[in-house]
Amino acid sequence: MFLEWIYPLVEFFTPLNVFRYLTFRSAYAAVTALLIAFMAAPAIIEKLAVLKFGQSVRQDGPETHLAKTGTPTMGGVFILVSSAVSVLLWTDLHNVYVWITLGSLLGFGAIGFLDDWLKIKYRNSDGVSARAKFLMQTLVSLAVVLALYFLGEEGQTELYVPFFKNPVLDLGWGWIPLATIFLVWWSNAVNLTDGLDGLASGLVIMALIAFTILTYLSGRADWSGYLGIPFVRGTGELSVFTLALIGATVGFLWFNAHPAEVFMGDVGSLALGGVIGTLALSVKKEVLLFIVGGVFMLEALSVVIQVVWFRLSGGKRVFRMAPLHHHFELKGWKETKVVVRFWILGALFAIVALSTLKIQ
């Protein structure tokens, strides 16, 4: 919006030329989202508390978590609002990737909002049923995938693998169902990770930092050519989006750090997972995301392994509790230790992923 309103005035005041630069707009998108989150959060948290929109804690979980019962949830709302406002102010609104990614954020966020709302309204409810939630996630994912397929750049269906400069396979129409499953998976992976104070939000920030770099490089013909990665025209604008989301998530983390004053809820975790998946699809880094989001992968796989082995073995468990962060809690690690160590792993995964850009 600022680009359309202010940049045309550059002929009268040349310093306004800075609005043309991605780096300038990206930086101030982060600052804007952070300030909105900081200003809005106290009032939203207070309102959530008054409305008794409190977290219900699973009774079979670690005993230390029982004290968290009643802590306001649905804090992901101010991540969505602050990032969306910042994106609309600082991005090029003619860029199709911005609108697709914003649609993904709000679409998955709407599913999470409905799920959280039902859990709160009907205290003994599990929210949206697993089948209904999966169906809604699939529909939102399919809409995002079809938008990328028909509106994205040529070569959208080509599959790139780390360490290889050229695509290893063109999936053709098969890319659509696979990409849809991919988005559903990542939306749920971040959702499963959101179980400790600050854990998911910190890991999301690290993943988004990596994708800020990836989107910026992928959107520039010179840098993408130098590194031998696919050039996707227009995706550089997504670096403004990712930094806005980083600013909003940092603002949320301020209040979500242990002991948390507010929880993200499904409205935040489903949306953030869906956006990370959408960013990966946009810049052809689907396989690389499994490295960038390594901790999310471990968390989601721990649940899959636990459920499958429990059924096959007649009630035996691989982990003391799934997702994986609860396993380490039950082994005696303090919550803050689990969070910080998982953050360290998240940073290492992101660094390793970025290092592959030069090794191909």
C-alpha positions in Angstrom: 0.0 0.0 0.0 2.8 2.4 0.9 4.6 1.4 -2.3 1.5 2.6 -4.3 0.8 5.7 -2.3 4.3 7.0 -1.5 6.7 5.8 -4.2 5.0 7.9 -7.0 5.9 11.0 -5.0 9.6 10.2 -5.5 9.7 12.8 -8.4 9.0 15.5 -5.8 11.1 14.1 -3.0 13.9 11.7 -4.1 14.6 10.2 -0.6 11.2 8.4 -1.0 13.1 6.2 -3.5 13.9 3.9 -0.5 10.4 2.5 -0.7 11.4 0.7 -3.9 13.9 -1.5 -2.0 12.9 -4.8 -0.6 15.4 -4.6 2.2 13.9 -1.3 3.4 10.3 -2.4 3.2 11.1 -5.8 4.8 12.8 -4.2 7.8 9.9 -1.8 8.4 7.4 -4.6 7.9 9.0 -6.4 10.8 9.1 -3.3 12.9 5.4 -2.5 12.1 4.2 -6.0 12.9 6.2 -6.1 16.1 4.8 -2.7 17.3 1.2 -3.7 16.5 1.7 -7.0 18.4 3.2 -5.2 21.4 0.4 -2.6 21.5 -2.5 -5.0 20.9 -1.3 -8.0 23.0 -2.1 -6.7 26.5 -5.6 -5.7 25.6 -6.3 -9.0 23.7 -4.8 -11.1 26.6 -7.0 -9.2 29.1 -10.1 -9.6 26.9 -9.4 -13.4 26.5 -9.1 -13.7 30.3 -12.3 -11.8 30.9 -14.1 -14.0 28.4 -12.5 -17.1 30.1 -10.9 -18.2 26.9 -8.6 -20.4 28.8 -6.4 -23.4 27.9 -7.6 -26.8 28.9 -4.6 -29.1 29.7 -4.7 -32.8 28.9 -4.9 -34.8 32.1 -2.5 -37.5 31.0 0.3 -35.0 30.4 3.2 -33.9 32.6 1.8 -32.9 36.0 3.7 -29.5 35.8 1.3 -28.5 33.0 -1.8 -28.7 35.2 -0.9 -25.3 36.6 -1.3 -23.8 33.1 -5.0 -24.6 33.1 -7.0 -21.4 32.4 -4.1 -19.5 30.8 -5.6 -17.4 27.9 -5.4 -19.1 24.6 -6.0 -18.1 20.9 -3.1 -15.6 21.2 -2.3 -16.5 17.6 -5.0 -14.0 16.6 -2.7 -11.1 17.2 0.0 -12.8 15.2 -2.4 -13.0 12.2 -3.8 -9.5 12.7 -0.4 -7.7 13.2 1.3 -9.6 10.3 -1.6 -9.2 7.9 -1.8 -5.4 8.6 1.9 -5.0 8.1 1.9 -7.1 4.9 -0.9 -4.9 3.4 1.1 -1.8 4.3 4.5 -2.7 3.1 4.3 -5.3 0.2 3.6 -4.8 -3.4 -0.1 -5.6 -3.6 0.1 -6.5 -7.2 2.3 -9.5 -6.4 0.4 -12.8 -6.7 2.6 -14.7 -4.3 1.8 -12.2 -1.5 -1.9 -12.8 -1.9 -1.6 -16.6 -2.1 0.6 -16.7 1.1 -1.7 -14.3 2.9 -4.7 -16.4 1.9 -2.9 -19.5 3.3 -2.2 -17.7 6.6 -5.8 -16.6 7.0 -7.3 -19.8 5.6 -5.5 -22.1 8.0 -6.0 -19.5 10.8 -9.8 -19.7 10.3 -9.7 -23.5 10.8 -7.7 -23.1 14.0 -10.0 -20.3 15.2 -13.0 -22.5 14.8 -11.3 -25.4 16.5 -10.2 -23.2 19.5 -13.7 -21.6 19.7 -15.5 -24.9 19.9 -13.1 -26.2 22.6 -13.7 -23.1 24.7 -17.5 -22.8 24.1 -18.1 -26.5 24.9 -15.7 -27.2 27.7 -15.7 -31.0 27.3 -15.4 -30.8 23.5 -12.3 -31.7 21.5 -13.2 -28.9 19.1 -13.6 -29.7 15.4 -13.5 -33.5 14.8 -10.3 -34.9 13.4 -12.1 -35.9 10.2 -13.7 -32.4 9.7 -10.4 -30.6 10.5 -8.5 -32.8 8.0 -11.2 -32.1 5.3 -11.0 -28.3 5.9 -7.2 -28.4 5.9 -7.3 -30.3 2.6 -9.6 -27.8 1.0 -7.5 -24.8 2.1 -4.4 -26.6 1.0 -5.9 -27.5 -2.4 -7.0 -23.9 -3.0 -3.4 -22.7 -2.3 -1.9 -25.3 -4.5 -4.2 -24.6 -7.4 -3.5 -20.9 -7.1 0.2 -21.6 -7.3 -0.3 -24.0 -10.1 -2.3 -21.7 -12.3 -0.9 -18.3 -11.2 2.7 -19.1 -10.3 5.7 -19.0 -12.5 6.5 -21.7 -15.1 8.1 -24.8 -13.7 6.0 -24.9 -10.6 5.6 -28.7 -10.8 9.4 -29.3 -11.0 10.9 -31.0 -8.0 14.3 -29.8 -6.7 16.5 -31.7 -4.3 19.3 -30.2 -2.2 22.8 -30.7 -3.7 21.4 -30.8 -7.3 21.2 -27.7 -9.4 18.6 -29.0 -11.9 15.2 -30.4 -11.1 15.2 -34.2 -10.6 11.6 -34.7 -11.7 8.7 -32.9 -13.2 5.6 -34.1 -11.3 3.1 -32.6 -13.7 -0.5 -32.9 -12.5 0.8 -35.2 -9.8 2.2 -32.2 -8.1 -1.2 -31.0 -7.1 -2.2 -33.9 -4.7 1.3 -34.2 -3.4 1.6 -30.5 -2.7 -1.8 -30.6 -1.0 -0.7 -33.4 1.4 2.5 -31.5 1.9 0.6 -28.4 3.2 -1.6 -30.4 5.5 1.4 -32.2 6.9 3.3 -29.0 7.8 0.2 -27.3 9.2 -0.2 -30.2 11.6 3.5 -30.6 12.3 3.7 -27.0 13.8 0.5 -27.6 15.6 1.9 -30.7 17.3 5.0 -28.8 18.3 3.0 -26.2 20.1 3.0 -27.8 23.5 5.5 -25.8 25.6 5.9 -22.1 26.4 7.7 -20.5 23.5 8.7 -23.7 21.8 6.7 -23.4 18.5 7.0 -19.7 18.2 10.8 -19.8 18.6 11.2 -22.5 16.1 8.9 -20.8 13.6 11.0 -17.6 13.9 14.1 -19.6 13.0 12.4 -21.3 10.0 11.1 -17.9 8.8 14.5 -16.4 9.0 15.8 -19.1 6.7 12.9 -18.5 4.3 13.5 -14.8 4.4 16.9 -15.5 2.9 15.5 -18.2 0.5 12.7 -16.0 -0.9 15.1 -13.0 -1.3 17.6 -15.1 -3.2 15.0 -17.0 -5.3 13.5 -13.7 -6.4 16.7 -12.3 -7.8 18.0 -13.6 -11.1 21.6 -12.6 -10.3 21.9 -14.4 -6.9 19.8 -17.4 -7.9 21.9 -17.8 -11.0 25.1 -17.5 -9.0 24.0 -20.1 -6.5 22.4 -22.4 -9.0 18.9 -22.4 -7.4 15.6 -21.9 -9.3 14.8 -18.3 -10.1 11.1 -17.7 -9.3 10.1 -14.2 -10.5 8.2 -12.2 -7.9 9.0 -14.4 -4.8 11.5 -11.8 -3.6 8.5 -9.8 -2.3 7.8 -12.7 0.1 10.8 -11.6 2.1 8.7 -8.6 3.2 5.9 -11.1 4.2 8.3 -13.3 6.1 9.8 -10.5 8.1 6.4 -9.1 8.9 5.5 -12.5 10.2 8.8 -12.7 12.2 8.0 -9.4 13.8 4.5 -10.5 14.7 5.8 -13.8 16.1 8.5 -12.1 18.1 5.9 -9.8 19.6 3.8 -12.9 20.5 6.9 -14.7 22.0 7.4 -11.8 24.4 4.2 -12.8 26.1 4.5 -16.5 25.4 7.9 -17.0 27.0 7.9 -19.1 30.2 5.8 -18.7 32.2 3.4 -18.0 29.4 0.8 -15.2 29.7 -1.0 -16.5 26.6 -0.9 -19.5 24.4 -0.9 -19.5 20.6 -3.8 -21.9 20.1 -4.6 -23.7 16.9 -5.5 -20.4 15.3 -1.7 -19.6 15.4 0.0 -22.9 15.0 -2.1 -24.2 12.0 -1.7 -20.9 10.2 2.1 -20.7 10.8 2.6 -24.3 9.7 0.5 -23.7 6.6 2.4 -20.5 5.7 5.8 -22.2 6.0 4.6 -24.9 3.7 3.3 -22.4 1.2 6.6 -20.5 1.2 8.5 -23.7 0.5 6.2 -24.5 -2.4 6.5 -21.0 -3.8 10.3 -21.0 -4.1 10.6 -24.7 -4.9 12.2 -25.7 -1.6 9.7 -28.5 -0.7 12.5 -31.0 0.1 14.7 -28.5 1.8 11.9 -27.7 4.2 12.3 -31.1 5.7 15.8 -29.9 6.9 14.8 -26.3 7.7 11.9 -27.6 9.8 13.8 -30.6 11.2 12.5 -30.2 14.7 8.9 -30.0 13.4 9.5 -33.2 11.5 10.8 -35.0 14.6 7.8 -33.9 16.6 5.3 -35.0 14.0 7.1 -38.3 13.3 7.2 -39.1 17.0 3.4 -39.0 17.1 3.1 -41.1 14.0 5.6 -43.7 15.4 3.9 -43.7 18.8 0.4 -44.3 17.4 1.5 -46.9 14.8 3.6 -48.9 17.3 0.9 -48.7 20.0 -1.6 -50.3 17.7 0.8 -52.9 16.2 2.3 -54.0 19.6 -1.0 -54.1 21.5 -0.4 -51.1 23.8 3.4 -50.7 24.0 5.0 -47.3 23.5 8.2 -46.1 21.9 8.3 -42.8 23.8 7.1 -42.1 27.3 4.8 -39.6 25.7 4.3 -38.0 22.3 5.0 -35.4 20.9 8.7 -35.7 21.5 9.0 -32.7 23.8 6.8 -34.4 26.4 9.0 -37.5 26.3 12.0 -35.4 27.5 9.8 -33.7 30.1 8.9 -37.1 31.6 12.6 -38.0 31.6 13.1 -35.2 34.0 14.1 -32.3 31.8 12.7 -28.9 32.9 10.4 -27.2 30.4 12.8 -24.4 29.8 15.6 -26.8 29.1 13.6 -28.7 26.5 12.6 -25.4 24.8 16.1 -24.0 24.6 17.6 -27.3 23.4 15.0 -27.7 20.7 15.6 -24.0 19.7 19.3 -24.9 19.3 18.4 -27.9 17.2 16.1 -25.7 15.1 18.9 -23.2 14.5 21.3 -25.9 13.5 18.8 -27.4 11.0 18.3 -24.0 9.5 22.0 -23.4 9.1 22.6 -26.8 7.6 19.7 -26.2 5.1 21.1 -22.8 4.0 24.6 -24.3 3.6 23.3 -26.7 0.9 22.7 -23.7 -1.4 26.5 -23.5 -1.9 27.1 -27.3 -2.1 25.6 -28.3 -5.4 
